[in-house]
Amino acid sequence: MSAKVACLTNLFGLTLLLSVAHRKIQTLLKMKRITIVLKVVTLILLTSSCTATVQMQKTYPPEAELPVDSATYIFANFYDYTVPESIEDKHEVAYAIAVRGYIDGLGEVILKDKGTSFMVIDTLRKGYSVISMQYPEFADTVRALCARYGADIFIALDSINLWTDWDVTVEENDEGGSMLVKDFYLFANSYMTLYTSEGEVIDRCAGEKSSYVKSNYTIFGMLGGMSIMRARDAVRALAYDAAKDCLGKYYPFTETVPVMIYSGGPFKEISRQIIAGHPEEALEPLRNLTRSSDPDIARKAEHNLSVVNEMLENMRIAEEIINSR
């Protein structure tokens, strides 16, 4: 009996010893990981403290030209979303929001150009369909409306289609298990036609947009769909972007590109001038630093100087494009 007790006591002692050793090893490994992380963070901080990011703007000419230099635009929505049986009454508000978003997107593009004006003459014009707008008689409608409002360009929103869809994915939870997730997406297709004041078609544009909305956990993929009324902000945003894309090709386009410059040591004050939007002030100081006896400083100065020269060239091109309109 005593031998059995002694055996159990030894076994308990060995188990306790192994447990303590395991905790110590885990602590050492954790400390080692923390040390490695700290070294990486320190390296990143040291590196980032010597550089800065400049938002460089590049302007491109229009992809296409309008028949008039400066214009008075008028807009009308010819899609009567109260008619189709496929659109439930409760969803009509979402369609009205889409029309409003489309108008705001058009205004964002048009009103940036000096000498242009933009007027909304109807947000829900009844009595038309996509088919009837293809008849020759519709050109008479465009001419009459342009003459009434003194417009040069007529923008007609032909139709809008809003719907939601979903797919099911598998995700791992915090406990290491798996769960089904239902991801919901919103789709917004809009179709627009651009006319001259004489009723001639300049362009037809399809704005097909979509975005992720939300996710819900589900069992065996079971869970109802999502109403577009719950995604009203997304509806407006998609219509807004579609309008900007359709009309934006007739206007200069500017993109912002992040570029790295050196900002430590002798480049501290120079980099501030560049970031503040005064790259011309950095030209002479950088030219002087490219002749430095320190090869590292000279190399960094060459890099910053190339960025400044590119920024100045982009500014010159942008001014030339804008003045040519």
Secondary structure as the mmCIF struct_conf table of DSSP 4:
data_model
#
loop_
_struct_conf.conf_type_id
_struct_conf.id
_struct_conf.beg_label_comp_id
_struct_conf.beg_label_asym_id
_struct_conf.beg_label_seq_id
_struct_conf.end_label_comp_id
_struct_conf.end_label_asym_id
_struct_conf.end_label_seq_id
HELX_RH_AL_P HELX_RH_AL_P1 SER A 2 SER A 48
TURN_TY1_P TURN_TY1_P1 SER A 49 CYS A 50
STRN STRN1 THR A 51 TYR A 60
BEND BEND1 GLU A 63 ALA A 64
BEND BEND2 PRO A 67 SER A 70
STRN STRN2 THR A 72 ASN A 77
TURN_TY1_P TURN_TY1_P2 TYR A 81 THR A 82
BEND BEND3 VAL A 83 VAL A 83
TURN_TY1_P TURN_TY1_P3 GLU A 85 SER A 86
BEND BEND4 ILE A 87 ILE A 87
HELX_RH_3T_P HELX_RH_3T_P1 ASP A 89 HIS A 91
HELX_RH_AL_P HELX_RH_AL_P2 GLU A 92 ILE A 110
TURN_TY1_P TURN_TY1_P4 LEU A 111 LYS A 112
BEND BEND5 ASP A 113 ASP A 113
TURN_TY1_P TURN_TY1_P5 LYS A 114 GLY A 115
STRN STRN3 SER A 117 ASP A 122
BEND BEND6 THR A 123 LEU A 124
BEND BEND7 GLY A 127 GLY A 127
TURN_TY1_P TURN_TY1_P6 VAL A 130 ILE A 131
HELX_RH_3T_P HELX_RH_3T_P2 SER A 132 GLN A 134
BEND BEND8 TYR A 135 TYR A 135
TURN_TY1_P TURN_TY1_P7 PRO A 136 PRO A 136
HELX_RH_AL_P HELX_RH_AL_P3 GLU A 137 TYR A 149
TURN_TY1_P TURN_TY1_P8 GLY A 150 GLY A 150
BEND BEND9 ASP A 152 ASP A 152
STRN STRN4 ILE A 153 GLU A 172
TURN_TY1_P TURN_TY1_P9 ASP A 174 GLU A 175
BEND BEND10 GLY A 176 GLY A 176
STRN STRN5 SER A 178 THR A 196
TURN_TY1_P TURN_TY1_P10 SER A 197 GLU A 198
BEND BEND11 GLY A 199 GLY A 199
STRN STRN6 VAL A 201 THR A 218
STRN STRN7 ILE A 219 ILE A 219
TURN_TY1_P TURN_TY1_P11 PHE A 220 GLY A 221
STRN STRN8 MET A 222 MET A 222
HELX_RH_3T_P HELX_RH_3T_P3 ILE A 228 ALA A 231
HELX_RH_AL_P HELX_RH_AL_P4 ARG A 232 GLY A 248
TURN_TY1_P TURN_TY1_P12 LYS A 249 TYR A 250
BEND BEND12 TYR A 251 TYR A 251
STRN STRN9 PHE A 253 TYR A 262
BEND BEND13 GLY A 264 GLY A 264
HELX_RH_3T_P HELX_RH_3T_P4 GLY A 265 PHE A 267
HELX_RH_AL_P HELX_RH_AL_P5 LYS A 268 ILE A 275
TURN_TY1_P TURN_TY1_P13 ALA A 276 GLY A 277
HELX_RH_3T_P HELX_RH_3T_P5 PRO A 279 ALA A 282
HELX_RH_AL_P HELX_RH_AL_P6 LEU A 283 LEU A 289
TURN_TY1_P TURN_TY1_P14 THR A 290 ARG A 291
BEND BEND14 SER A 293 ASP A 294
HELX_RH_AL_P HELX_RH_AL_P7 PRO A 295 ASN A 323
TURN_TY1_P TURN_TY1_P15 SER A 324 SER A 324
#
